[in-house]
Amino acid sequence: MNKKMLIAALLCALMMCSAAFAETIAVTTETAAAAPQVGEFYLLGSYEQDNNLENGAEPIEWRVLKIEGDEALIISKYALDARPYNDTVTYSNWSKCTLRTWLNEEFLNTAFTAEEQQQLITKELKNWEDVKTTDTVFLLDNDQAKRLFSSHDDRQALPTAYAAAQGAYRSVKYGLENGGNSQWWLRTISWVTRRRASYVAGSGGVMTCGGETDGRVENERWGVRPAVYVKLSALTTK
């Protein structure tokens, strides 16, 4: 090989290496940019939301609350339904309430396909003054509701049109420009009595005592914001 051919071969090799390096950088940059971040919203699953039953269920929008390793804790952006914490007027707690059963059976199978359910992570949850539970879909507890939002305003949530049609309460003081915020359940039982459960008020405040009457477990008007742990790989569509 003469000198000119050697130089040409070296230049060709350098150009190929540069192209490969540039492609690697581009892929790495794109992957880093696409990595889910706390506070972002993603679509996963579907549930009736616009209250038009003829056009099918709408994609559920989820907010990323926390990321740990290759999994994320997410919560629905809106209150998706209105249901009692427990169907009967009785002492209750998360481990035995009917809302927990509904979330892990009817809601789970309605909102997520079998393939989507493979992306969800079932967790053992600690519950204040209650036994540990193993859940795929759940509600935030008092501590999470306080820590994972930056303020009362950040904690506020609207009900969907469907939830409102199911009787979801709409605040007469907060979120009026959008029809009024929802009051939404937390899974922690009231520290006053097990006939009440904690919830987030329309103002965004965490009502740990369950209020005087509003947090009674049989209240059918409080909104439901489901929460799930999910594999990060499932959070690809915004």
N, C-alpha and C positions, 0 to 999 in steps of 0.2 A: 504494500500500500504506500503510494507516494505521499508527500507532505500535504498536498492540497486535499487529497481524499481523506487523510487522517483528521485534518482540521474540520472538514465538512461533517465527518462522522461525529466528532466531539460536539460540534455546534448542534447537530440534530439531537444528540443525547441530552444536551443541556436544555433544549427547547421542550423535549418530552418530559423531563423532570420538572421544569417550571410549570408546565400545563397541569401535570398531576398534582403538584403542590398547591397551585391556585384552586384546583377543583376540590381538594381536601379542605382548604381554608373556607371555601364557599359553603360546602356541606356543613362544616363545623359551625360556621356563623349562622347558617339557616336553622340548624338544630337548636343552637343556643337561643336564637330569637323566638323559636316556637315553643320553648319550654314553658309550661304553665306557671303562672305567678299568683301569689295570694292577692285577692281582690278582683281577679279577672273572672269573666263569665263564659261558660261553655254550655253547649247543648248536649243532652243525653237523655234518651227515653222520650216518652210522650204521654200527655194526659189532657183530658178535655179542659180547655181554658177560656175560649171565647164564647162559650155557652151556645154555640151553633152546632148542634149534634149531627147535622147533616154533612158537615165538611170534615168530620173525623177529629181525632185528637191532635193537639199542637205540641211541637217539641218543647221539652222542659228546659228552662234556662237555670243554670246552677252557678252559684258563686263559690269560688275557692276560698276557704277560711284558713286552711293550714296545710302545709306540705311537709311530710316526713319521709325521707328516702324516696322510694318509688311509688308512694301513695299519697292521696290527698283527701282531706275532709271537705265536703262540699254541702251546701244547703240551697234549697230552691230559692230563687229570687223573690217569688211571690208566694203568698198563702194559696195553696192549690185547692183546698177544700175546707169545709167547715164541719167539724165533728166533735162530739163530747170526748172528754178524757176517758170517761167510763160511762157506759150506757145506763147504769142504775145509780140511784142516790145511796151510796154506801161508802164506807172507808175503803180507800183504794191506794195503790201505788203503781209505779211503772211496771213492775214484773207481772202484775195481774190485770192491768187495765185493758179495756177493750180496744183502745186506740193503738196500743202496741201490737195487738193481734191483727188489726186491720192493716196497719202499715206493712207488716211482714208477710201478709198473705194477699189480701185483695189489691192493695196499692202496688206492692212489688210486682205482682203478676200482670197487673193492668198497665203499669208505667214502663216496664222493661221487657224486652224480648228475651228469649232464652240466651241468645248470644250476648246481649247487653248485661244480663245478670252475671255472666262469667267475668265481667270487668269489675263487679262490685266485691267488696271485701267484708266478710262477716266478722264482727268484732265482739270481744267480751267487754261489757261496759260496767263500770262501777256506778252504783246508784246510792244516793244519800239515804241512810236509814232503810235500806232495802237490800235484797240479795243481788248479786251480780247477774247480769243477763247477757245472752248471746244473741245479737241482732244484726240484721243486714240493713234494715231501714229503721231509723229512730228519730227522736227529737233531741235537740241540744239540752244539756242540763244548765243549771243556774250559772255555774262557773264558766262554762264555755260561752254562754250568752254575754257574760260580762267581759271576758278576756278577748274574744275573737272579733269584736267590733270596736271601732275607735270612739264611738260616741252614741248618745241616744238617737240622734238623727240617722246615724249609720245603721242602727238596729231596726229602724222603721221599715215596714213592708206593706204593700198594697195587696188586697185579695184579687184574684183573677175574676173575670166576669162570671165564670162558672161558680167559683166559691161564693161570690156575692149572691148568686141565684139560689145557692144552697142555704142561704141565711147568714153568711159571714157578717159579723158586726163590722161597721165602718165608723171610725172615730168621728165625732161631731166637732172635734177641736184640731185634729192633726191630719194633714194630707188632704184637706178639703178641695184643693185645686184639682186633685185626681179622684175625687169622690170619697176620700176618707181612708185612713190607714186601717189595717187589720189589727186585732189583738190576737197574738198567736201563742199556742201552748209550748211550755217547756216540759221536760220529762220529770223534773224534780218535784216531789210532792211538797205541799205547803208545810212550813215548820210550825204552823198554828194548829192545823187539823188535817187529817187525811181525807176529809170530805172536800178539800180544795187542792188544786195543783198550781204551781207557779206558771207565770205567763209573761209575755212582753206586751206592754200597753201600747196604745196608739201613739203615745209620745216617744216610745222607744225605751222607756224605763222597764227594768226587770222587777216584776212584782213577786217577790219570794214568799210573801205570806198568802198569796192567792186572792187578796182583796177580801172585802166583807161578804159579797155574794157572787161577784163576777167570776171568780176562779173555782166555783163549785164544779165538781168533776162531771156533773151531768149537763153542764152548759153546752148547748149545741151550736152556739154562734161563734165560738173562738176558732180562729184559722189554724191550719196545719201547714207548717213548713218542714217537709221531710229533710232529713240529713242522711248522708251515706259516706262511707269510705270507698274510694275508687282507685283503681290503678291509674297512674299518670298517663299511661299510653292510651287510655280511653278519652282523654281530654284533648281532642284534636279539632273539634268544630266549634267556632265561636258564633 
